[in-house]
Amino acid sequence: MTLREPFVEEVTEADIQAAALQYVRKISGFRTPAAHNADAFDAAVAAVADATRTLLEELVVRPSPNADTPEVRREKARQARIASGRR
């Protein structure tokens, strides 16, 4: 199940909180915890959100070779010139 696009430039705090809550609900089996489990549930959401922030800060995302960035377009044009005998 995809929770969001594979890569977006900016992930909001709301995105992180929603994903953490979804994960804890899924893994615990509870949409809303009983009062005696609320502290553990909330602590788990906070821990997952913290881990998610760390993950997103540390990921190195490289553009796909098929990405249509200026750098990729320049490289494709250079390769086309080479292939046609022009430089």
Secondary structure, 3 states (H helix, E strand, C coil): CCCCCCCCCCCCHHHHHHHHHHHHHHHHCCCCCCHHHHHHHHHHHHHHHHHHHHHHHHCCCCCCCCCCCHHHHHHHHHHHHHHCCCC
